[in-house]
């Protein structure tokens, strides 16, 4: 009879360990999704380049971050999260906005990050 109780105990241990591992994986997945939602632009934060130009022209943007010469983050006063737009391949920020009628003198402070 000791064999059955040992086998039953081993089965319970395995089930408990399996359940703990499964819960750990679920927790890690949940944390990754929350982290991604916190840092990636949300649907209501993605705007067109034309909309970005209009906001810059109206003075609604206090600073701009350009990453990899393509990703544009526009920070508004009092807003913790930036608006986001993306330039076309091989386009530059300055040339794109100048073609939309915005002169470099109208640009708020720019920060450019490249890797």
C-alpha positions, 0 to 999 in steps of 0.5 A: 500500500505504500506504493499507492500512497507514494504514487498518489503523493508524486502525482499531486506534487507534479500537478501542483508544480505544473499548476505553479509553472502555468500560473507563472507563465500566465503572470509573465504574459500578463506583465509583458502585455501591460508593459507593451500597452504602456509604451506603445502608441495607442490608437487615439495617439497615432496621427497623420503627418498632415495632422502633425504639421497642423498641430506644429503650425498652431503651436500645440506641440512643445517638443518633438522626438525623432527616432531612427529618422522615421518615428516621430513623437510629438509632446503636447503641454500637460500631456504625459503621452506623446502623439505618434506619426511615422514618416515615409521611407527615405523622407526627412522630417524637415523636408516633409514639413516644409512641403506641408508649408511649415518652416523650420523656424516654427519647429519646437525643440527637436531631439533626434535619436539614432542607433 
